[in-house]
Amino acid sequence: MKIVPGQTKLGWIGTGVMGRSMCGHLLAKGFETTVYTRSPEKAQDLISQGAKWAGSPREVAEQSDVIFGIVGFPSDVREVFIGENGALAGSKAGNILVDMTTSEPSLAVEIYEAAKAKGVHSVDAPVSGGDIGAKEARLSIMIGGDANVVESLQPCWEAMGKTIVHQGPAGSGQHTKMVNQILISTMMIGVCEALLYGYKAGLDLETVMKSVSTGAAGSWSLSNLGPRIMVNNFDPGFFVEHFIKDMGIALAESRKMGISMPGLALAEQLYQSVKAKGWGRNGTHALMLTLAEMSGIDWPNRK
């Protein structure tokens, strides 16, 4: 299938923190797009930009050639892609399903096989970059699936991301995203502990950042989330509860492979504490709130 704006009809399922911006970039490229989300009000800005509304994932697929989805949990992925009213049920031979949710590698393979049996293509393409990367169309997209199908989607990838890499067969994109999440999990502990240390030592954190953010200790998390932490902005670029889901998948996959992941296990337990304290819908950098509390510091008030 040749993907051409104005000719190829796209479907989009899920308009959350990241999905809304990603879909908006495709609309801006001139793609006719049909959307579905469980909370219709979250799609209103896309509809105002020209998107059409559908009442279910199945209806989205019936009106589309390529159907993208980015939802919350593996159970949601299963429902919207291979459920009774899912996208596969409304697809015709030659359609392409693209799951951009961070989900289970085994589920990606299951969707691929179910789609193949119907003459439909399936690709798993989770992303990294958070709300900022989604808004600025510079996501890292990690892709699993058949090479020719992945290549045909290049106009869509380029509308949403900057780092676009085909990792291998079905499930490879999800496995790569697990590598990404493992890296971030312990990195966020380091970012929060370092800023907590600097604050308690009496340093001006903005000045500290000038020295450490550009050296060997620099990272995306430090440069992008560190400033949010310092001004007590814990709005989500990526939800804590979704990150816990990702770490759970990574831990389950590591057990299947027989490898020990003590750092990941520690991070997962710390984030469970963040969620238990009511911050599950905050961003991943809300880890600072739990770590500060453990040291008797009321971080927002810096006492």
C-alpha positions in Angstrom: 0.0 0.0 0.0 1.3 3.4 -0.9 0.6 6.0 1.8 -0.4 9.3 0.4 -2.0 12.3 2.2 -5.3 13.1 0.7 -5.7 9.6 -0.6 -4.9 7.1 2.2 -7.6 7.2 4.9 -6.3 6.9 8.5 -8.0 5.9 11.7 -6.9 6.9 15.1 -7.9 5.3 18.4 -6.9 7.0 21.7 -6.5 10.7 22.2 -4.7 11.0 25.5 -1.7 13.0 26.6 0.3 11.9 23.6 -2.2 10.5 21.1 -4.0 13.8 20.6 -0.8 15.5 19.4 0.3 12.6 17.3 -3.0 12.4 15.5 -2.9 16.2 15.0 0.3 16.0 13.1 -1.2 13.5 10.7 -4.2 15.8 10.2 -1.8 18.7 9.5 -0.1 16.6 6.8 -3.5 16.3 5.0 -4.5 12.8 5.9 -8.3 12.2 6.1 -8.6 10.8 9.6 -11.4 9.1 11.6 -11.0 9.1 15.4 -12.4 7.2 18.4 -11.8 7.6 22.1 -13.7 6.5 25.1 -14.0 10.1 26.2 -15.4 11.9 23.2 -14.7 15.4 24.7 -10.9 14.5 24.4 -11.3 14.3 20.6 -13.1 17.6 20.1 -10.0 19.6 19.2 -9.1 17.0 16.5 -12.7 17.1 15.2 -12.4 20.9 15.0 -9.3 20.3 12.8 -11.2 18.1 10.4 -11.2 14.6 11.9 -14.4 12.5 11.7 -15.9 10.8 14.7 -16.6 7.0 14.9 -18.5 5.2 17.6 -16.1 2.3 18.0 -12.7 0.9 16.9 -14.6 -1.3 14.5 -16.3 1.7 12.9 -12.9 3.5 12.6 -11.5 0.5 10.7 -14.4 0.3 8.4 -13.7 3.8 7.3 -9.9 3.6 7.1 -6.9 2.0 5.3 -4.4 2.3 8.2 -5.6 2.3 11.8 -3.4 3.6 14.6 -4.0 3.1 18.3 -2.3 4.4 21.4 -4.3 3.5 24.6 -3.4 2.7 28.2 -3.0 -1.0 29.1 -2.6 -4.3 27.4 -6.2 -5.1 28.2 -7.2 -1.9 26.3 -4.9 -2.9 23.4 -6.6 -6.3 23.2 -10.1 -4.7 23.2 -9.5 -2.0 20.6 -7.6 -4.2 18.2 -8.9 -7.8 18.4 -12.0 -7.4 20.6 -15.5 -8.0 19.3 -15.8 -4.4 18.2 -12.1 -3.9 17.6 -10.3 -2.6 14.6 -9.5 -6.0 13.2 -13.2 -6.9 13.1 -13.8 -3.9 10.9 -10.7 -4.3 8.7 -10.6 -5.6 5.1 -7.7 -7.4 3.5 -4.7 -5.1 3.0 -5.5 -2.8 5.9 -2.7 -2.0 8.4 -3.0 -2.0 12.1 -0.5 0.0 14.1 -0.3 -0.3 17.9 1.7 2.6 19.3 0.9 1.7 23.0 3.6 0.4 25.2 2.3 -3.1 25.6 3.3 -6.8 25.9 5.6 -8.2 23.2 3.5 -11.5 23.2 0.3 -9.5 22.6 2.0 -7.8 19.6 2.7 -11.2 18.1 -0.8 -12.4 18.8 -2.3 -9.4 17.1 0.1 -9.9 14.1 -1.0 -13.5 13.7 -4.7 -12.8 14.1 -4.4 -10.0 11.5 -2.4 -12.1 9.1 -5.1 -14.8 9.1 -7.5 -12.2 7.8 -5.0 -10.8 5.2 -4.4 -7.7 7.3 -1.0 -6.3 8.3 0.0 -5.5 11.9 2.9 -3.4 13.3 3.9 -2.7 16.9 5.4 0.8 17.2 5.7 2.1 20.8 7.2 5.5 21.2 9.4 7.5 23.6 9.6 11.2 24.2 6.5 12.0 26.3 4.1 14.9 25.8 6.9 17.2 24.7 8.1 14.8 22.0 4.6 14.2 20.8 3.8 17.9 20.6 7.0 18.7 18.8 6.8 15.7 16.4 10.2 14.4 17.5 9.3 11.0 19.1 11.5 8.0 19.0 9.5 5.3 17.3 10.5 1.6 17.8 9.0 -0.7 15.3 8.3 -4.4 14.9 6.7 -6.0 11.9 7.3 -6.9 8.2 9.9 -4.6 6.6 7.8 -3.7 3.6 4.8 -2.7 5.6 7.0 -0.6 8.0 8.6 1.1 5.0 5.3 1.9 3.4 4.3 3.8 6.6 7.3 6.2 6.4 5.2 9.3 5.6 3.2 8.7 8.9 6.4 8.0 10.9 8.0 11.2 9.7 4.9 13.2 10.7 5.2 12.1 14.3 8.8 11.3 15.0 12.5 12.0 14.4 14.1 8.7 15.4 12.5 6.0 13.4 14.0 2.5 13.6 12.7 -0.9 12.4 13.8 -3.3 15.1 12.8 -6.6 13.6 9.7 -8.9 13.4 6.5 -8.5 15.3 7.1 -7.9 19.0 10.5 -6.3 18.5 9.2 -2.8 18.9 7.7 -3.7 22.3 10.9 -5.4 23.4 12.9 -2.3 22.5 10.5 -0.1 24.4 11.1 -2.3 27.5 14.8 -1.6 27.1 13.9 2.1 27.0 11.7 1.9 30.1 14.3 -0.1 32.1 16.8 2.7 31.3 14.4 5.4 32.4 13.3 3.6 35.6 16.6 3.8 37.4 17.6 7.1 35.7 14.6 8.8 37.3 15.8 7.6 40.7 19.1 9.3 40.0 17.6 12.5 38.8 15.3 12.9 41.8 17.9 11.9 44.4 20.5 14.2 42.9 18.2 17.2 43.0 17.1 16.3 46.5 20.7 16.2 47.6 21.5 19.5 45.9 18.5 21.2 47.6 19.4 19.8 51.1 23.0 21.0 50.6 21.8 24.5 50.1 22.6 24.8 46.5 20.6 26.8 43.9 19.3 24.1 41.7 19.0 26.2 38.6 22.7 27.0 38.9 23.6 23.4 39.6 21.8 22.4 36.4 24.1 24.7 34.3 27.0 22.5 35.4 25.6 19.0 35.4 23.0 18.9 32.6 25.6 19.3 29.8 28.3 16.9 31.2 28.6 13.2 31.6 25.6 13.2 34.0 23.3 14.8 31.4 20.2 13.0 30.2 16.8 13.7 28.6 15.1 13.1 31.9 17.4 15.6 33.7 17.1 18.3 31.1 13.3 18.0 30.5 11.9 16.9 33.8 14.4 18.4 36.2 13.1 21.9 35.5 9.6 20.7 36.1 10.5 19.2 39.4 12.2 22.4 40.5 9.1 24.5 40.0 6.8 21.8 41.4 5.1 21.0 38.1 4.2 17.4 38.3 1.7 17.4 35.4 2.0 14.2 33.3 4.1 13.9 30.3 3.6 10.2 31.0 1.4 8.9 33.8 3.0 7.1 36.8 0.3 4.4 36.6 1.3 3.7 33.0 5.0 3.6 33.9 4.2 1.0 36.6 2.4 -1.0 33.9 5.5 -0.8 31.7 7.9 -1.9 34.5 5.6 -4.8 35.3 5.8 -6.0 31.7 9.6 -5.6 31.7 9.9 -7.6 35.0 7.6 -10.3 33.7 9.6 -10.6 30.4 12.9 -10.7 32.4 11.6 -13.6 34.5 10.7 -15.4 31.3 14.3 -14.9 30.1 15.7 -15.9 33.5 17.6 -12.6 34.1 17.8 -10.7 37.4 16.8 -7.0 37.3 17.2 -5.7 40.9 17.4 -2.0 39.8 14.2 -2.3 37.9 12.5 -4.1 40.8 13.5 -1.3 43.2 12.2 1.4 40.8 8.9 -0.4 40.4 8.4 -0.6 44.2 9.2 3.1 44.6 6.7 4.0 42.0 4.1 1.7 43.6 4.6 4.0 46.7 4.0 7.1 44.5 0.8 5.6 43.2 -0.3 4.5 46.7 0.0 8.1 47.9 -2.4 9.3 45.2 0.0 10.5 42.6 -0.7 7.8 40.0 -2.0 10.3 37.5 0.9 12.6 37.8 4.0 12.5 35.7 6.9 10.0 36.3 9.0 12.8 37.9 6.5 12.8 40.8 8.9 10.2 42.2 10.5 13.2 43.8 7.5 13.6 46.1 7.9 10.1 47.6 11.7 10.4 47.9 11.4 13.8 49.6 8.8 12.5 52.0 11.1 9.6 52.9 13.6 12.2 54.0 11.1 14.4 55.9 11.0 17.1 53.2 7.8 18.6 52.0 9.1 19.1 48.5 6.5 21.6 47.1 7.2 23.8 50.2 10.9 22.8 50.5 10.8 22.5 54.3 
